[in-house]
Amino acid sequence: MFKNYIKIAWRNLLKNKVYSSINILGLALGMAVAMLIGLWIWDEISFDTYHKDYKTVAQIKITQLFNGHISTQDAVAIPLAAELRTKYPNDFKRVALTSWGETDIIKFGGKSVTSMGMWAQPDFSEMMTIKMISGKRNALNDPSSTLITQSLANALFGSADPINKTIRLNNKDDVKVAGVYEDFPENTTFREVKLLKPWSLYEATRSWVKDSNQEWDNHSFMMFAQVNSEDAFDKVNVKIREIPKPHHVSGKDEVQLHPMAQWHLYSEFTNGKVTGGLIRFIWLFGIIGVFVLLLACINFMNLSTARSEKRAKEVGIRKSIGSLRPQIIAQFLSESLVMALLAFIFAVVLVLLFLPYFNSLADKQMQLPWANPVFWLGTLLFTGLTGLVAGSYPAFYLSGFNPVMVLKGTFKAGRFSGLPRKVLVVLQFTVSVTLIIGTIIVFRQIQFAKNRSVGYSRNGLIVMDISTPELEGHYDVLRGDLLKTVAVENMAESSSPTTSINSNQVGFEWEGKEPGSLPLFGVIKITHDYGKTINWKLKEGRELSRAYPTDSSSIILNEAAAKMVGFKDPIGRIIKFNDKPLTIRAVVKNMVMQSPYTPIMPTVYILDYSNANVILIKIKPKMPVREALAKIEPVFKKISPVSPFNYKFIDEEYARKFNNEERIGKLATFFALLAILISSMGLFGLASFVAEQRTKEIGVRKVLGASVYSLWSMLCKDFIGLVIISCVIAVPVAWYFLNQWLQAYEYRTEISWWVFAISALGALTITLLTVSFQAIRAALANPVKSLRTE
């Protein structure tokens, strides 16, 4: 019997090639989208599962109350590690301090490469799953040893054995390679870290790190810990929450564990509690995937039920010779399963074609897991479910026909028989229009933030890390040589690039400050030429100048800091920083140095040549960049011959702040276009069928003098009406969800009425283009051919 069902299904496919092609291609597109989204979701939810102990490892975070705002930070103080080890030995299996990831210049022999490195205590390599290829895993116990990844080993040593070979880091530290481990996968937090350096060497060679061992207020490090079980987090959090209290005057710092299983998807905190993160996009794209697949299933249902009268006699004959309704249902479900299987084959082909582009959009390296039996089992179940969903309504609808009425020729589909199809079309375009509106709002939010005044000039501004000792303490010589190249307009050094604030500190006092308050300021150490190099905007006061020796104890505030301090006339007033008096010389316009979506942080700029981390260079406006860089490089090579000439353009670094939102916007656009395409295919099929069904009516109308326009409008008006209803439904739905999404941004765009108007107009235009082809074709047909059987 089943063989007979398959044979009939195949014959029907061949008999109705156009409709079958539309159905199969529509299903294939829907299934391909669902598969791509499924791969993306799996990659996201499996983030960090490479580490076998990911359920028991956590990052230590600090929640602080500053400037009336509660924030949760990754940066912690060194003494906290010793406190956890000594006072809570039964709660923690391992505790490890690490530095932030930094770009290291690594030299071996005559070869020099740059790579991301991180200082780490020995427990770090035990907490994380480090799969050793050669050497020893516990290398970080030795202050003269390091661990490197296989890719870094290949870059430095080629095919030679790297073990026990000595490498030089940043032309400062010599360490031997004690172990080579497998590179972390792309969907792990530490994927960019290629070098693990011993913490004991960090302390021994950096006096500020050693001094920080007793400083509870110096939050400059990261810390990771492993508990005994995944159920222990809440219990341990209660125990350690108030550890910093005895060590702070304010007593407002709180400690908490952030489990590794939540790092990627639940990274946002509000008032010290996890409130979400990337997980909302998992749900968003998961829902989009379901709806896009549903759109394809709707196409199948619509075209199948629309052609019901063509199959009515077949059903009537089958019932009259004894076929039971379950058998007819089985037949139609078999047809839909055959089509789903064919669609799945096409879907796999489409996924293989789309995957490189999709990986580029999503910044992933996903592949179809061909060798995974779970994948094949899941796809078969997925295909079967799709086939059953797509064929369920037609099967139950067609199998319910009365055989007597069908065979007597008195069967009529009924006055409301087209209502389900109309509802499904409305649902299709409601989803499509909502996606169009969502895509426009996402890009408007990105553009809104991009158009925000940053307060300085990014054009021609490059930044370089001071990563080797040779670049330290040569400011005047370096600046003089750069200006002599005629390619450089100005140069300065600072403790932070213009795209971040690397240090936030308390310890500021001033006249009129509220007693007991603990305001937090961003602190940036700068050289004399900083303001002229970045071309910041002075609001009042003057630049720090070499002509005034007293400027060595001066300070510049941004507008947010001036507002917090509250002086009506701030120029010349005194602020104490760690008991050192500093005179306010200027107030500058706020600069966007952190997230472009958040309020500006109160920031102070202090003249200090001893704490520079980066070099800022302003290229002359009319100088070609390539020519300028060719002149700048020899200046650096003269001072530090071993250091690679590594630089970054500030405008590109600033643009990276929008990467996540732009990626989401591009993915949303991709899915919205596919949703529109699938919906349009469905409309094309339905329009084809309606035109075919009304062939004789159109012929009669033409003979009676109907114009092409009147026939076109007659065939189009029903579809246009359905799309208008879809727009009416989509607008409030889209407004509600997008308004909720925008609340996550403190600096956000407004939802303008024209967004909805353009989206609705776009949907109507697509509908007209889709339906008009068939409508005009039918209206132009020769009426003689349509009426010749009468």
C-alpha positions, 0 to 999 in steps of 0.5 A, spaced: 500 500 500 505 504 501 509 503 495 502 505 491 502 511 495 509 513 493 507 511 486 501 516 486 505 521 489 510 521 484 505 521 478 502 527 481 509 531 482 510 530 474 503 531 472 503 538 476 510 540 474 509 548 476 506 547 482 510 541 484 516 546 483 514 552 487 512 547 493 518 543 493 523 550 492 519 553 497 519 548 502 527 547 500 528 555 502 524 554 508 528 548 511 535 551 508 533 557 513 531 553 519 538 549 518 542 555 517 539 558 524 539 551 527 547 551 526 548 558 528 544 556 535 547 550 536 554 554 535 552 559 540 549 554 545 555 550 545 559 556 546 565 554 551 563 546 552 569 544 549 572 545 556 570 539 560 569 542 567 565 548 564 559 547 568 563 548 575 568 553 572 566 561 573 569 568 573 569 572 579 565 579 578 565 585 582 558 589 583 560 596 585 555 602 586 558 608 583 555 615 581 548 612 583 549 607 578 550 599 580 555 596 575 558 589 575 565 589 572 570 583 570 576 587 573 578 584 580 583 586 586 589 581 587 588 580 594 581 577 593 584 570 590 588 569 597 582 570 601 578 565 597 584 560 597 585 560 605 578 562 607 574 557 603 578 551 601 572 547 601 568 551 596 573 552 591 577 546 587 581 552 584 582 559 583 587 563 578 588 570 577 590 572 569 591 578 566 587 581 560 589 579 553 594 583 550 598 583 543 605 580 544 611 581 540 614 574 540 621 573 537 625 566 536 631 567 532 630 572 526 623 570 526 618 575 529 610 574 530 605 578 534 599 574 537 595 574 543 598 572 550 595 572 557 599 572 564 595 566 568 596 563 575 598 555 574 590 553 576 588 556 570 591 551 565 588 546 570 581 549 570 580 550 562 581 544 557 588 544 555 589 538 550 597 537 550 600 536 543 607 535 547 610 538 553 607 538 560 601 541 562 603 544 569 608 549 565 606 555 569 608 553 575 615 555 573 616 562 572 621 561 566 616 557 562 610 558 557 605 554 554 603 556 546 598 553 541 600 549 535 598 555 530 603 559 534 608 553 534 608 552 527 608 560 526 615 560 530 618 554 529 615 550 523 616 543 523 621 543 528 620 541 535 619 547 540 620 544 546 625 547 551 626 552 545 627 560 548 623 565 546 623 573 547 617 576 549 616 584 547 624 584 547 623 584 555 622 577 557 625 570 555 621 564 557 622 557 554 617 553 551 615 547 556 608 545 552 604 546 546 597 545 546 591 544 541 588 551 539 581 553 542 575 552 538 572 558 535 566 558 539 570 558 546 572 565 550 579 564 549 580 562 542 584 568 541 589 567 546 595 563 543 600 564 549 599 563 556 605 566 560 607 564 568 604 569 573 610 569 577 614 572 572 609 577 571 609 579 579 617 579 578 618 583 573 612 588 574 613 592 580 606 595 580 603 588 579 607 586 585 605 592 589 597 590 587 598 584 592 595 588 598 591 593 594 583 592 595 582 598 591 586 596 585 581 592 580 586 591 574 585 583 573 581 577 572 580 571 576 577 565 575 575 559 580 572 552 580 567 550 585 565 542 587 559 542 583 554 546 578 549 546 584 554 549 589 554 556 585 548 559 589 551 557 596 558 559 595 555 566 592 552 567 599 558 566 603 563 570 598 558 576 597 561 581 602 568 579 602 571 586 600 567 589 606 572 590 611 577 592 606 573 598 603 571 604 607 564 604 603 563 597 604 559 597 597 563 592 593 560 585 592 563 579 589 559 574 585 560 568 581 558 568 573 558 561 571 562 559 564 555 556 562 553 563 562 558 567 559 556 567 552 549 568 552 548 571 559 553 577 559 549 583 561 547 585 568 543 590 571 543 592 579 548 586 580 544 581 577 544 577 570 538 580 566 540 577 559 545 578 553 545 574 547 540 569 549 535 574 546 538 573 539 537 566 540 530 566 541 529 571 536 532 567 530 529 561 533 522 564 532 524 567 525 527 560 523 520 557 525 516 562 522 520 562 515 519 554 515 512 555 517 511 560 511 514 555 506 509 550 509 503 555 508 505 555 501 504 548 501 497 548 504 495 553 500 497 550 493 494 544 495 487 546 498 487 551 492 487 545 487 482 541 491 477 541 486 482 538 481 483 532 486 476 532 488 474 526 483 480 522 485 478 522 492 470 521 490 472 515 486 477 512 491 471 513 497 466 509 492 470 503 491 471 502 499 477 507 501 477 509 508 478 516 510 485 514 514 487 511 507 486 517 503 489 521 509 495 517 509 496 517 501 496 525 501 501 525 507 505 520 503 505 525 497 507 531 502 513 526 505 515 525 498 515 532 497 519 534 504 524 529 502 526 532 495 525 539 499 530 536 504 535 534 498 535 541 495 535 544 502 542 541 503 544 543 497 542 550 498 545 550 505 552 548 502 551 554 497 549 559 502 554 557 508 560 560 506 556 567 505 552 565 512 559 564 516 561 571 513 555 574 516 555 571 522 563 571 523 563 563 524 566 557 522 560 552 522 560 546 517 555 541 516 556 535 521 556 530 516 559 524 521 555 526 526 549 520 527 545 525 531 545 530 526 542 525 521 537 523 526 535 530 527 534 532 520 530 526 518 525 527 524 525 535 522 524 533 515 518 528 517 515 533 521 516 538 516 512 534 511 507 532 516 505 539 518 505 541 511 501 536 508 496 535 514 491 541 512 490 538 505 490 531 507 484 532 512 481 537 508 481 533 501 479 527 505 473 530 507 470 531 501 463 527 500 464 522 494 456 522 492 456 530 491 463 530 487 461 524 482 454 527 481 458 534 479 454 538 484 460 539 489 462 546 490 468 548 495 463 552 499 462 560 500 468 560 506 472 554 503 477 560 501 478 563 508 483 558 511 487 560 505 486 567 506 488 567 513 494 563 511 496 568 506 495 574 511 499 570 516 505 569 511 505 577 510 504 579 517 511 575 519 514 578 512 512 585 514 514 584 521 521 582 519 522 588 514 520 593 519 525 590 524 531 590 519 529 597 518 529 599 525 536 595 527 539 599 522 536 605 524 539 604 531 546 603 528 546 609 524 543 613 530 549 611 534 554 612 528 552 619 527 553 621 534 558 626 535 564 623 538 568 629 540 574 628 536 577 627 529 578 620 527 580 621 520 587 619 519 588 618 526 592 611 528 594 608 534 600 603 536 601 599 542 607 601 546 609 593 547 617 594 547 622 597 552 625 601 546 619 605 545 618 607 552 622 614 555 623 616 548 617 621 547 621 627 544 626 624 540 620 619 537 615 625 536 621 630 533 623 624 528 615 623 526 614 630 525 620 631 520 617 626 515 612 631 513 607 625 513 605 627 521 601 632 523 602 631 530 603 625 535 602 624 543 602 618 548 596 616 553 594 610 557 588 609 553 586 609 546 581 614 544 576 608 543 576 605 550 578 607 558 583 603 561 582 605 568 577 607 572 578 610 579 576 613 585 580 617 590 577 624 588 576 630 593 573 637 592 570 642 595 563 641 596 563 634 594 558 630 598 560 627 604 561 619 604 560 619 596 565 615 592 564 618 585 568 614 579 572 617 574 575 614 568 582 616 568 587 617 562 594 619 563 596 624 557 602 628 554 602 635 552 600 634 545 594 629 546 589 634 545 592 637 538 593 630 536 586 628 536 583 634 535 578 634 541 573 640 542 575 645 548 569 648 551 573 652 556 580 653 558 586 652 555 590 646 552 596 643 557 602 647 555 610 646 555 610 654 556 607 653 563 611 648 568 605 648 573 601 644 568 605 638 571 600 638 576 594 640 572 587 636 570 582 637 564 575 634 565 570 632 560 563 635 560 560 629 564 566 630 569 565 637 570 557 636 571 559 631 577 564 636 580 559 641 580 563 648 579 559 653 576 566 656 574 571 650 574 577 653 571 583 654 576 579 650 581 582 644 585 581 637 585 585 632 589 586 625 587 589 621 592 591 627 596 595 630 590 592 637 589 590 638 581 588 644 578 583 644 572 585 648 566 580 646 561 573 642 560 573 639 553 566 636 550 564 629 551 568 624 547 565 617 545 570 613 548 566 607 550 560 604 548 556 609 543 550 606 546 551 608 553 552 615 557 559 618 557 563 616 563 566 622 567 573 622 565 579 626 567 585 627 563 592 628 567 599 630 564 603 624 565 609 621 561 610 615 565 604 611 564 603 611 557 601 605 553 599 607 546 602 612 541 597 616 537 599 619 530 595 624 526 597 623 519 596 630 515 590 630 511 592 631 504 598 625 505 596 619 502 595 613 507 600 608 504 605 614 503 605 616 510 605 609 513 612 608 509 615 614 512 613 613 519 615 605 519 623 607 518 622 612 524 619 606 529 624 601 526 630 605 528 628 606 535 626 598 535 628 594 530 625 587 532 618 590 533 613 589 527 610 595 525 603 594 528 598 599 527 590 600 528 586 606 524 582 609 530 576 609 525 576 602 524 577 601 531 571 605 533 567 601 527 568 595 531 563 597 536 558 596 532 560 589 529 555 585 534 549 590 532 551 590 524 551 582 524 545 581 527 542 587 522 545 583 516 542 576 519 535 579 520 536 582 513 538 575 510 532 572 513 527 577 511 529 577 504 528 569 504 521 570 508 519 575 502 521 570 497 518 564 500 511 568 501 512 571 494 513 564 491 506 562 494 503 568 492 505 567 485 503 560 485 496 562 488 495 567 482 497 562 477 492 557 480 486 563 480 488 565 473 487 558 471 481 557 475 478 563 472 480 562 465 473 562 461 470 568 466 476 572 463 475 570 456 467 572 457 469 578 460 474 580 454 469 578 449 464 583 452 469 588 452 473 588 459 479 592 458 486 589 460 486 594 466 479 592 469 481 584 468 488 586 472 485 589 478 479 584 478 485 579 479 489 583 484 484 586 488 483 580 493 491 579 494 492 586 495 486 586 500 490 581 504 496 584 504 493 590 507 490 586 513 497 583 514 500 590 514 495 593 519 496 587 524 504 587 523 505 594 525 503 594 532 506 587 533 513 590 530 512 596 534 511 592 541 517 588 540 522 593 537 520 598 542 522 593 548 528 591 544 530 598 544 530 599 551 536 595 552 540 601 549 540 608 553 542 612 547 537 609 542 533 612 536 525 613 535 521 609 531 518 613 526 511 612 522 515 612 516 518 606 517 512 602 518 509 606 511 515 604 507 515 597 510 507 596 508 509 600 501 514 595 500 510 589 501 504 592 497 509 593 491 512 586 492 505 583 492 503 587 485 509 585 482 508 578 484 501 577 482 501 582 476 505 577 472 500 572 472 494 577 472 496 581 466 498 574 462 491 572 463 488 578 461 492 578 455 490 571 453 486 570 447 479 569 449 478 564 443 482 559 446 479 559 453 472 559 450 473 554 444 471 548 449 464 551 449 
